[in-house]
Amino acid sequence: MRHFGRLGSQRRYISDFAQSCMEALFISTGVVALAEIGDKTQLLAFILAARFKKPLPIIAGILCATLFNHGLAGALGAWITSVVSPEAMRWVLGLSFIGMAAWTMIPDKIEEEETLVAKQLGVFGATLVTFFLAEMGDKTQIATVALAAHYGEPLRVIAGTTLGMLVADVPAVFVGSQFAAKIPMKLVHSVAAGIFAVMGVLTLLKVEKLFQ
């Protein structure tokens, strides 16, 4: 009987672990995809697509820049959990998510100088450099840090946030600014802000899982 008890406990652990991993992946993908709509880096995707008219190297540049940038953010999130006490981390993350909710509602803009930084590097190089620089300190990078610290699954969070960026930016590259005109920006940003706010409140209330 003891053997079956241990086996049942192991199965529950595996099931909980798998659920946590999937939650980290799906929430990271969804919330970043929503937050990226109308964000500075999506506006940059519109500009690069209009300027170069070569979607594949632009998408490759976005992918590489996002993986590198969010990889650093995920590593930072994982490191923070190793040096900050759980109680302090709960308050930091909870307030960070609520702050992200407010930040998501603020309209973003792109400066023309940001599109000229890597003018001599070709389409892929220009996209790689400008996207990496534009994403530094941006809301989606900060969200990646917070999500990685919250879930303790940096690889799945990075995969999710990178996928979320592609979900928002690839259509922007192919369709251009006409795509943005048809999106209800306020509604999309409200949904993203709502998810961040709920995560912040649940974290402060010590609710460990978003979905039970």
Secondary structure, DSSP 8 states (H G I E B T S, - for coil): -HHHHHHHHHHHHHHHHHHHHHHHHHHHHHHHHHHHTT-HHHHHHHHHHHHH--HHHHHHHHHHHHHHHHHHHHHHHHHHHHHS-HHHHHHHHHHHHHHHHHHHTS-----HHHHHTTTTSHHHHHHHHHHHHHHTT-HHHHHHHHHHHHHS-HHHHHHHHHHHHHHHHHHHHHHTHHHHHTS-HHHHHHHHHHHHHHHHHHHHTT---S--
